[in-house]
Amino acid sequence: MPFNWKDLTPVAMLALDEFILWVNTDEPYQSAVEYLDAAKQAGLGKFKMGGTGSKQEDQIITVALQSKAGAELGYIPFKGGGDVAVQLVGGHVNSSVNNPIELTLLISAPGVCAPVRVRRQAAAYDEKITDTMAWQDVPTCKESCIDFQYLMLRGIFMPPGVEQEHVDFYVDLFTKVRETPEWQDFMKKGAFNPSFMTGAEFENWLAETEDLHRNLMTQAGFIAQ
């Protein structure tokens, strides 16, 4: 892209979004390891991973999982998470790595189940999302012996050159929003990590995450050497 996050004014991290490896309930896989082992045995590109767009988060995660598991997944880009969910429920792809909120309405219906969270630490949400499972019951990559994690930023930026008082206004606004029951309920329903950062702490996190993405995208072959 012809710009960098440093060309904007960081305001606040509002949350970090999870990714979950989803499969169709008609498939026999009960874990990420079982799924990836089956993909490995099936051979190059036989298992299809549906995702949103190309060379974005979904494909980066797909390439990373391939690398960790030694499997070769065929990645198919779609226009949005809703389209991906439809393809998964319809059995047209074998898996997806949608955010939790994108499949919240479908997880209790026939069609999808969630083998693993694409992170190392389990979330503390214990309210049931199905008759038998809460978000905290979905195992992590670490628990599934896969050394990988990925979290997606949900944050606010402003144009360059704004006054500090304008930044402070929005920091104060979103601090109040985060305290509302509606926001907290939204965090639970979507299994969000409710991390909040502003100022230098947020900028340091962005710099580290930029390096992480550069490394991941280079390994995936998305950035020219």
C-alpha positions in Angstrom: 0.0 0.0 0.0 1.3 3.5 -0.7 1.0 4.6 2.9 2.0 3.5 6.4 0.3 3.6 9.7 2.8 6.3 10.7 1.1 8.6 8.1 -2.0 8.6 10.3 -2.6 9.6 13.9 -3.1 6.6 16.2 -5.9 7.3 18.7 -6.8 4.1 20.5 -6.8 0.3 20.4 -10.4 -0.6 21.2 -10.0 -4.4 21.1 -8.1 -7.3 19.5 -10.2 -9.7 17.4 -9.8 -13.5 17.5 -9.5 -15.8 14.6 -11.0 -19.3 14.8 -10.5 -22.3 12.4 -14.0 -23.3 11.4 -15.1 -26.6 9.7 -18.4 -28.0 8.6 -20.1 -30.2 11.1 -20.5 -32.9 8.5 -16.8 -33.4 8.5 -15.2 -35.8 11.0 -12.5 -33.5 12.4 -12.7 -32.8 16.1 -9.5 -30.8 16.3 -7.2 -28.6 14.3 -4.6 -31.3 14.3 -7.0 -33.9 12.9 -8.1 -31.4 10.2 -4.5 -30.5 9.2 -3.4 -34.1 9.2 -6.2 -34.9 6.9 -5.3 -32.0 4.6 -1.7 -33.2 4.6 -2.7 -36.7 3.6 -5.1 -35.4 0.9 -2.3 -33.7 -0.9 -1.6 -30.4 -2.5 -4.5 -28.0 -2.6 -7.2 -30.7 -2.2 -8.5 -29.0 1.0 -10.0 -25.6 0.4 -9.7 -22.7 2.8 -12.2 -19.9 2.2 -11.2 -16.4 3.2 -11.9 -12.7 2.8 -9.7 -11.2 0.0 -6.2 -12.1 -0.9 -2.9 -11.3 0.8 -4.8 -10.2 3.9 -5.2 -11.6 7.4 -7.1 -14.8 6.3 -4.5 -15.8 3.7 -1.6 -14.9 6.0 -3.1 -17.2 8.7 -3.7 -19.9 6.1 0.0 -19.8 4.9 1.2 -19.8 8.5 -0.9 -22.9 9.4 0.4 -24.6 6.3 3.9 -23.9 7.3 3.4 -25.2 10.9 1.5 -28.3 9.9 3.2 -29.2 6.6 -0.1 -29.2 4.8 -0.9 -27.5 1.5 -4.3 -25.8 1.5 -5.9 -24.2 -1.5 -6.9 -20.7 -0.6 -10.1 -19.2 -2.2 -10.8 -15.5 -1.6 -14.3 -14.2 -1.3 -15.7 -10.7 -0.9 -16.6 -10.8 2.8 -16.9 -13.0 5.9 -20.6 -13.6 5.2 -19.8 -15.1 1.8 -17.2 -17.3 3.4 -19.7 -18.5 6.0 -22.2 -19.4 3.3 -19.5 -21.3 1.4 -18.5 -23.2 4.5 -22.1 -24.2 5.6 -22.8 -25.3 2.0 -19.7 -27.5 2.0 -18.1 -25.7 -0.9 -14.9 -25.1 1.1 -13.4 -27.3 3.8 -12.6 -24.6 6.3 -12.3 -20.9 7.1 -10.6 -18.7 9.6 -13.4 -16.2 10.3 -13.5 -13.9 13.3 -15.9 -15.3 16.0 -18.5 -12.5 15.5 -18.8 -13.4 11.8 -20.2 -16.8 12.7 -21.9 -16.2 16.0 -25.4 -16.6 14.6 -24.4 -19.8 12.8 -22.5 -21.6 15.5 -25.7 -23.0 17.1 -27.2 -24.0 13.8 -26.3 -27.1 11.7 -23.3 -26.4 9.5 -20.2 -25.2 11.4 -18.1 -26.1 14.3 -15.0 -24.4 15.7 -11.9 -26.7 16.2 -9.3 -24.1 17.4 -8.5 -20.5 18.3 -5.6 -19.0 16.4 -3.8 -17.8 19.5 -1.9 -19.2 22.5 -4.1 -18.0 25.4 -7.7 -19.0 26.0 -10.4 -16.4 26.5 -12.2 -16.2 29.8 -15.8 -16.1 28.3 -17.7 -18.9 30.0 -21.2 -18.1 28.8 -22.6 -20.9 26.5 -22.7 -20.1 22.8 -24.1 -23.6 22.0 -25.9 -26.1 24.2 -22.5 -27.6 25.3 -19.8 -25.0 24.6 -18.5 -21.6 25.6 -15.9 -19.6 23.8 -13.4 -20.6 26.5 -13.9 -24.2 25.6 -12.5 -23.8 22.1 -8.9 -24.9 22.4 -6.0 -22.6 21.5 -3.3 -23.3 19.0 -0.9 -23.9 21.8 -3.2 -26.5 23.3 -3.4 -28.1 19.9 0.4 -28.2 19.6 0.5 -25.6 16.9 3.1 -22.9 17.6 1.2 -19.9 16.1 -1.1 -17.1 17.2 -2.7 -14.1 15.4 -4.9 -11.3 16.7 -6.4 -8.5 14.6 -6.5 -4.9 15.6 -9.8 -3.1 16.0 -8.8 0.5 16.6 -9.3 4.2 15.8 -7.0 6.4 13.7 -7.3 10.1 12.6 -5.7 12.0 9.8 -2.2 13.3 10.2 -1.5 16.6 11.9 -4.6 16.8 14.2 -4.3 18.6 17.5 -3.8 16.6 20.7 -7.0 17.9 22.1 -8.9 16.2 19.2 -7.1 12.9 20.0 -7.9 13.4 23.7 -11.6 13.9 22.8 -11.9 10.5 21.1 -9.8 8.7 23.7 -12.2 10.1 26.4 -15.2 9.2 24.2 -14.2 5.6 23.7 -13.1 5.2 27.3 -16.8 5.9 28.2 -18.1 3.7 25.5 -16.1 0.8 26.7 -17.7 1.1 30.2 -21.2 0.6 28.8 -23.1 -2.7 29.2 -23.7 -2.7 25.5 -20.0 -2.7 24.7 -19.2 -5.3 27.2 -21.9 -7.5 25.9 -20.6 -7.1 22.4 -17.1 -8.1 23.5 -18.5 -11.3 25.0 -20.6 -12.2 22.0 -17.7 -11.8 19.7 -15.1 -13.3 22.0 -13.0 -10.2 21.6 -9.8 -9.6 23.6 -10.8 -6.2 25.2 -7.3 -4.7 25.3 -7.2 -0.9 25.3 -4.1 1.2 24.4 -3.4 4.8 23.7 -0.4 7.1 23.3 3.1 5.7 23.3 2.0 2.2 24.3 -0.3 2.0 21.3 2.4 3.3 19.0 4.9 0.8 20.3 2.4 -2.0 19.7 1.8 -0.9 16.2 5.6 -0.8 15.4 6.0 -4.3 16.7 3.0 -5.6 14.8 4.2 -4.0 11.6 7.4 -6.0 12.0 5.4 -9.1 12.6 3.3 -8.6 9.5 6.4 -7.9 7.4 7.9 -11.1 8.5 4.7 -13.1 8.0 4.1 -11.6 4.5 7.7 -12.1 3.5 7.5 -15.8 4.5 4.3 -16.2 2.6 5.9 -14.7 -0.6 3.6 -11.6 -0.6 6.5 -9.1 -0.4 9.2 -9.1 -3.0 12.7 -9.9 -1.7 
